[in-house]
Structures are given as C-alpha cells and as structure tokens.
Amino acid sequence: MTDIAHPQDAIADVAGGDRSPPPRRFAVPENFSRAALRAGWALASIGMFAGIWEVLWFWGVADAKLLPPPHIFLGNFPEQAKFFNTAQRWQIGVGLNTGPSPEMALLITVGASAARVFVGLLIASVLSISIGVAVRYFLVVEKLALPTITLLSPVSPIAWLPVAIFVFGIGNAPAIFMVVVALFFHMVLATVSQIDGVNRNLINVARTMGASKRQIYTRVIIPAILPGLLMVLRLNLFGAWMVVLVAESTGVGYGLGQIIMLARNTFNPSLVFFTIALIGLLGFCSDWLMRLLQRKILYWVPETTGVLRGL
C-alpha cells in the first residue's frame, strides 16, 4: 500500500521547518517597564545628590559634625528612631527609654503627621471647591465672600498659629486647622479662576441643548475644571506638609515637627537630616499617590508629559 503524503507535510519537509509553534517569549508589560524606568531615574537622581554629599565629606569640605553625610545619619537607624518616642513622653511624661519600641514610635509619629496632612487637605479641598463654585453660582455669595477671601489670602499661615492655639488648645485640631487655613483661601481663588477659564463654547453648546444652570455646572463646568484643581491640590500638598511641621514644632502636637525641634534643642545634626530625609520620602510618596489618583479620576485627559522634548 502506498502512503499518500499530505501537501502541508510535504511543504513543511521541503522547507525544512518544524510544525511546532515557536516558543513564546516573556513580554514585560509596558506600564511596568515605564514605572521601572521612572524609578530607576529617581534612584539615580537621589544617588547622585547623595554621592556629591559623600564626596564633599570625603574631601573634608563638609564637616561631619555639622553636615553629616547620608551614610552616617541613615546608617544608625535604631539610634535615630529612639528619639521618635515623643508621643508617650508628651502625653504622660515618661522617660525616653520607656513606651513603644523605636520602630513603633517612628510609625506612630509618621502616622500622626500624615493623618493631619491628609485630613486637613481633605477638609480644605471640599470647603474651597464648594465655596469657589458657590461664588460663581450665586451672585450674593460673590459679593459677600470673595472680598474677605481675597483680603485674608495673603496672610501667612504662621500668623494663624496663635489663633489655632487660643481656639483649639493642644492636640490634633490646631495642626489640622493650620493646614486648612494655609490651603483654603488659595484654593478658593484657584477654583474661581478655573471656572472663569472654562471654554465658553462648551457652555454655549450645553445651553443650546437645553441644559439648565445647575446642569451646566454639574455636567460641564466641574468636569472641565477638575484637571486644574487636581494640579493645584498636588502643589498644595507640599504646602500642607510644611505647615503641619511648623504647627507641630511649636508644641501643638507630637509629630515630625517636634522631632525637628528636639534635634535643634539638643544640637543633633544627624537627627535633623534623618528627619528631613524622612519628610522628603513622605512628600515624594504622597505626590506619587496624588498623581496616581489624578490618572484614575481624569481617565479622559491625555498624557502630556514630554510632548515638547522632540522640539
């Protein structure tokens, strides 16, 4: 009996190929590779800054007692972390070596400062956006509120510190109040400015389609101003960290600001730079979370980073 070869087999044999599918290559997701590249550049930037500092210390330009290099104030973590046991000492007056462990004390201090920042930021954003929209929605609110807001906007948040202590005393409330005051007036004016900058064609189209004033604000104006408001919110996040540190350093509550004051009073430069590095890391992570939230909320806004690099 003669075997009849299939045409596909004959073609494969002539071509000398294998009918088995080629092995699949492991493909790295684009988002993961992009995030890894950004993280690599961030580490390179921080490493370059730390390297310059270390070289200056090695050459004797930077005094280790006044400007300790990173390997000194970051290399002795337990020694630095024990100073963060301020919560127990501030509340009940116990000694430095009692209370929570150094690691737990550091987490308590960081958590307290971060909670004040985000609670104050949330309150300020809700109040400022609501009042900013009301200023343009109701004429009487604009006439009564906008002059006072403009008058108080240039006042430094530090000037409100005695008021915060008089009204709220000692604790979390005055620090949160300081964050709210520092952000509220500027964010109201930013909201009003964003509303005034909305494209009039969008409003005219909505009116042509029969939209009411309320629908124009909820369906057109507020979505149009969200990108600018979230950018203002990101920038004010750094201001919130600065203000809460000032509030904590003056004794209105335990936190990272109090650690800075403790380091100053005890002339401990290593603790100062260790706390500064910690604050910078917290601010960096907070900004990253805000950018992530911004991309999730503004899913319709295209990515504009680097559009001018080819020019």
Beta strands, then each sheet from edge to edge (+ up, - down):
end
